[in-house]
Amino acid sequence: MKKKILFCLLAVLMLTSLLCACGAEKPQETTATSDTWTPLPGDLVETEPPAPAGLTVIAADGSSSFKIVRAEFANGIIKELAIDLFNTLNETHNGKIGISDDWVKKTDEDGTVTTEDYEILIGDTNRKESSLAKEQLGEYDYIICTMGNKIVIQGKSVFSVKFAVEQFVTKFSAKAGEAMTVDLPEPILGMGSSQGVSLSEGADLRIMTFNVLGSGQEPLKRAPNIQETILTYMPDIVGFQECNSEMHGLVIQQLKDYYTLSQRTHDSGTLIYTPIIYLTEKYTQLDSGVEWLDSRYTGTNTKCIAWSVLKSNETGKIFAVVNMHGAVISTSYKGFETMPAGERSTLVNQWRVDNVRQMLDIRAAIQTKHGKIAVMFIGDFNFNSDSDAYRATKAAGLTEAEVSATGKKTTGYASYSGTAGVAPGTGKSIDHVFYHPDEATALRHHIARNEVYEYSASDHCAVWADMKIH
C-alpha cells in the first residue's frame, strides 16, 4: 500500500514540473494534430489504392465474372430479354458474359436464394435481391440498382422490365475494346413504362381482339410477340381466336399474373378456341358461356362464340363481351375439295349472316338475364364492310369502333396479312369491335400494325378500342 501511494505522489510531482516548464501562457492553437504529417521532398509516401468505381461487368479484354440470370419458369418475353441482353453485350464488347436460369438445389427458408456470384438479375428471379428491389418500386414502374455483386433490373410488369433492360444497355454499354462498368450509388427509378399507350381520357376500358394463328408459323417464336403486344397496350379484356392448347400454354398461362381466363372449355370438355381473358384486379366475372356456331364447317374446333359478363370492381358497372370467330370454307376441308368457287362464296356468306344472327341472340339472352347492360362484340369475323354479314350488323343498330370512334382511329388498313412477319397493307379489316351506340361509345380505335413485334405475332394484327360504357 505504501509503495502505491508513493508512486502516485511521484506522478503528480512529474506532471507539475512539466506544467511549470511550459510556462503560464496558454498554448497557441494550431490546425495540426498529433496525427498530421506533411511529407518532405524525397519522402516515401504510402497511399491506399482508390476504391473501384462500380462493378466491372466486362473487362476491356472481354473477360467477365458475370452471368445474366432469369427465372427458371420465366415467360417468353423475359426469356427473350435475357437472350437479347446476352447477345448484345457479348457482341458489343467481344465479351464472355454467361447466361442461365435461377435454378439452385437449395433455397433459404423464405424460398429465396443468397449467393455471392456476380449476376445480372432480370425480372422476378428467386434471388433475394430481386425481391428487395421490387419492394422499392412504390409508385415507380421499374428499377435498376446494384446490391453487392448483383445488378438488378426489375419492374412492375414484363413490359416494365423490357423498358428497364433497354435503359440499362443505353446507359452502361460501352464500345468494343472498352470495359463495361456499372456504377450506381443510387438506384435508377423510372415511370411510365408499364403501359405503352395510356387509356383514352373518359374511357372505362380497353378491349382487344386478337387472332393468334393457332399452331401455324412457329408459335414458339411468335408467342413472345403476342405477349409483348398485349402487355404494351394492357387491354382490360382480350378475346382470342384460333387459340388452341399450345397457345393456351404459350400465351394465356404466361399472362396469369395479370389476367384471368373467363372459361377454358365447352361443357363437353373441348377446349375453347375463342377464350376471353380479363384483368384480374379490375373485374369480377358474373357469368360466362360458349356456343358452337350454328352455321360453320364442323370438321374443326375453331368456330365458336364465347361470352363473359363482367363487373368493374371500381365503378360497379356491369357489361358483357361476346367473342366470335366467323365461318370460313376452304378447299382443304373435307367435302368441299371440288365445290366451285361461286358456290363456296354463296354458302359461306349465308353462314356469316347466320353467325351475326346468333351473336345477336346471345346479346338478347344476356340482357334478359342481366338487364339492359352494354354488350360489345369482338372477333375475327371473317367479313369486311362490303359483306352481307356486315350489313346485317348495321341493320341491327350496331356500329363499329373503326367507323365511329370519336378520337383517333386506324382506317384504310387490313387487319390480316396471311403471314406472320408481314404487316397488313391497305384494305378493309375483318377484325372488328362492334357495339350499340345506346350502350357504349368508342373513343379510340387502333390496329397494332406499326412495330415489328406486332405484325410478327400472327397473320392477324391485334385490334383494340377504348370504350366508354353508358
Secondary structure by P-SEA (a helix, b strand, c coil): caaaaaaaaaaaaaaaaaaaaacccccccccccccbbbbccccccccccccccccccccccccccbbbbccccccaaaaaaaaaaaaaaaaacccbbbbbcccccccccccbbbbccccccccccccaaaaaaaaacccccbbbbbcccbbbbccccaaaaaaaaaaaaacccccccbbbbbbbcbbbbbccccccccccccccbbbbbbbccccccccccaaaaaaaaaaaccccbbbbccccaaaaaaccccccccbbbccccccccccccccccccccccccccccccccccccccccccbbbbbbbbcccccccbbbbbbbbbbbbccccccccccaaaaaaaaaaaaaaaaaaaaaaaaaaaaaccccbbbbbcccccccccaaaaaaaaacccccccccccccccccccccccccccccbbbbccbbbbbcccccccccccccccccccccccccbbbbbbbcc
